[in-house]
Amino acid sequence: MTDPAFQTPLHTALNPPLKVLYLSQEAALIRRQLAGEALTREQVGPLRDDVSTDEITPVHILSHYDDTLGDFAHTGLRCEGANPIARRALRQAGFQVLVAGRRYGKGSSREHSPTAEKLAGVQLVIAESIERIYRQNADNIGLFTSTNFGLLERIERGEAITQADLLQDREPLAASILSAGGLLLWGQRFLGGREPLLANAGPQTLFEKILQRHRLPAPHTPAHAQAGSGLFVRADWRFIHEYYTGMADTLLRGAFGQQFTLQRPEQIVVFEDHTSYVEESPAHVRGGLVANMHAMSQAQRAFAARHGLRMHRTLTDAEVRLDDGSNVAGISHAMVAEHYALPGQVVVGTDSHTPHSGALGCVAFGVGTTDMANAFVTGAVRVTQPECVRVELQGHMHPGVTAKDLMLHLLAMPFIRDGEGVGKVFEFTGEGMAHLSTDERATLTNMCAELGGLTGIVAPDAETVRFLKERRGVDFALEAWMHSDADAHYAHRIALNLNDLSPMVARPGDPGRGLALADLQERVRIDIAYGGSCTAGKREDFDHYHAVLSWGLKHGLKLAPGVQVFLQYGTTAVRDYCIARGYDHTFAALGVRMLQPSCGACANCGPGSSTDADQVTVSAINRNFPGRSGPGQVWLASPPTVMASALAGELLSFEGLQQRWTAALRSQ
């Protein structure tokens, strides 16, 4: 790849006339603008909130990481059930400015999204609020972003927008990186040979303590960080998967030539976790992208071999039959928690669900491709000092209620729906945490990506020590500093009584559209039930799947007519655990399709994805943005609710299924 989208120096100004595309909630208004009609802010009405990176660059086109990517910008955008932006439409229309509502760029960490926008000619994105990873990715490639709607008035008046205008509200590090033309050029100049700082800043949260212990000195970073300060930290673990490795290699070759050295390669891990079932992925088969995906995987394997990096490959069903049992594989962030991360460490990965490992008491967060490429060659990772939110849990969840229900409840709270969690750290604490296993804690920290947060964290305790010993054979000794100080500062506090929670679902379109299942007025039939993903492919999740299905089998129930059921392991260790406990016999007896560890349908790249817009899926995955798991409608739910719904043929909790069966028995 040549580097027009990545290394272009910052323009001194955006000069008029500038064409503005307002991302309206109405598909017709977007089409009118694409056709050449200039509309004002008032004419477009309400702006689209929650524009996800799945919509900016749908997952099935991520095998493109060259100039072609610009053809696909916003082709997944969904408004009123339609996709108003066709392939090449944004590029051909010549818009320099995009305008949207709250929480722009939410979801996946894919740097493909701002890259596609920039390659399509976009120079500035203005939104009411902007998600952390998206904005940092945009900074790293020189795409301007702003939350200042006053710029629109100046653009409409035909004024030039200067570099100073665009950087006015940005912290010094971001401004410096933008001015340099991107992170790789900046990092090459300033980040060599840095050692962590040792300064202490008084009362701190656990997150702040860990970050402080890993901070690196660098220009435009303050000696004493405050919220909003740009920093660099040394990561204990850096990991990447196949959607990003080819792009990272291309970036590095473009910046440094064919020969470059990776810093501390023994702390870099490469995962193949998105492409195991690509031949059965409706989106990739339909788009003729299977060969591209294989080429992408091969590029990663070549990169790992060239630099001597450890690599984990997922296996297809056919490959598993030939495996001698030595292959250890799975979804990247689940594997990191199972094999690498330890309390007090910093872990970064090219996936928004990297916070999974925060359940172990480490700082784990997702980054984009340029951030990871820079981290490969400098050992330094860019982060903006966040504010912390304390989530205090009291009580004990009722049987059949899980951490997934807790997260769907949090996601539906106005504080989160209004974007107040964007970029923040969520610390889960309180006496209620003592009742949650590490698997359940991982669901909480994993889904901080959906909250809009940088990460989630749980202070390590006796449960953490137990997990590390039993799952990994690690004898870990907790250190006295591994907790938040009593007088540490929190930007916000949320108190929840776990006794008050009940099974939840989230309506199609966004994880924040949650409601208690008992409050659902309509009956929702389903066509597909899917359990798996990093969020719901752990041992305890499979305990729930099995508990519901074994109860159903014992009471003479079968899968509802016409319902397809898929269960996908998160890691090979989870698969082996289920087989050892005999779960596979129950699953087979009911006709469940079992899938080897992979991201699969969660990322629209495997069996379990819908193939028709009329299909309805109930899924235990973490997000249900438009197009995320196919063209159909995806309801989010907990593992027990997903399996109970599979037996009922409609959305139903396990408790509701048991009550229905009891009532039917009495009526006979």
Secondary structure, DSSP 8 states (H G I E B T S, - for coil): ---TTTS----SEE-SS--EEE-BS-HHHHHHHHTT----HHHH-SB----BHHHHS-GGGTT--SGGGGGGTTTT--BTTB----TTHHHHHT--EEEE-SSBTBS---THHHHHHHHTT--EEEESSB-HHHHHHHHHHT-EEE--THHHHHHHTT--EEHHHHHTTS-HHHHHHHHHTSHHHHHHHH-TT--------SS--HHHHHHHHHEE--TT--SS--TT-EEEEE-SEEEEEHHHHHHHHHHHHHHH-S----SSGGGEEEEE-S-TTGGG-HHHHHTT-HHHHHHHHHHHHHHHHHHT-EEEE---HHHHHH--S----B-HHHHHHHHT--TT-EEEESSTTGGGGGGGTSEEEE--HHHHHHHHHHSEEEEE---EEEEEEES---TT--HHHHHHHHHTSHHHHTTTTTT-EEEEESGGGGGS-HHHHHHHHHTHHHHT-SEEEE---HHHHHHHHHHH-------TT-S--TT---SEEEEEEGGG---EEE-TT-TT-EEEGGG--S--B-SEEEE-HHHH-SHHHHHHHHHHHHHHHHTT----TT-EEEEE-SBHHHHHHHHHTTHHHHHHHTT-EEE-SS-GGGGT-STT--SSTT-EEEE-SS---TBTTBSSEEEEE-HHHHHHHHHHTBS--HHHHHHHHHHHHHH-
